[in-house]
């Protein structure tokens, strides 16, 4: 169990710092105290599943980062892009699709 807490702490801290946000932002967004996020990131917290789900969703993390750290994605930027796009509405995706296709075409030439 201690290894799980370390994986959880490392994954959440890394996702948060990659986003360039303070500990207060996810705490406020999911209705937790700043102290709760500090405890989780230090490996001393034991968040309820609902809170963990809300944190992971807010930080746009893959749950695999926490539960399967040994299977770390070899393409982390593709994973981040996928997580960003998963947040889009159907209308936004429809509008983005031609732009993405165009950019890929330019990049592949």
Secondary structure as the mmCIF struct_conf table of DSSP 4:
data_model
#
loop_
_struct_conf.conf_type_id
_struct_conf.id
_struct_conf.beg_label_comp_id
_struct_conf.beg_label_asym_id
_struct_conf.beg_label_seq_id
_struct_conf.end_label_comp_id
_struct_conf.end_label_asym_id
_struct_conf.end_label_seq_id
HELX_RH_AL_P HELX_RH_AL_P1 UNK A 2 UNK A 19
TURN_TY1_P TURN_TY1_P1 UNK A 20 UNK A 20
HELX_RH_AL_P HELX_RH_AL_P2 UNK A 23 UNK A 30
TURN_TY1_P TURN_TY1_P2 UNK A 31 UNK A 31
HELX_RH_AL_P HELX_RH_AL_P3 UNK A 34 UNK A 41
TURN_TY1_P TURN_TY1_P3 UNK A 42 UNK A 43
HELX_RH_AL_P HELX_RH_AL_P4 UNK A 49 UNK A 58
TURN_TY1_P TURN_TY1_P4 UNK A 59 UNK A 60
TURN_TY1_P TURN_TY1_P5 UNK A 63 UNK A 63
HELX_RH_AL_P HELX_RH_AL_P5 UNK A 64 UNK A 67
HELX_RH_3T_P HELX_RH_3T_P1 UNK A 69 UNK A 71
BEND BEND1 UNK A 74 UNK A 74
HELX_RH_AL_P HELX_RH_AL_P6 UNK A 76 UNK A 86
TURN_TY1_P TURN_TY1_P6 UNK A 87 UNK A 87
BEND BEND2 UNK A 88 UNK A 88
HELX_RH_AL_P HELX_RH_AL_P7 UNK A 90 UNK A 107
TURN_TY1_P TURN_TY1_P7 UNK A 108 UNK A 108
#
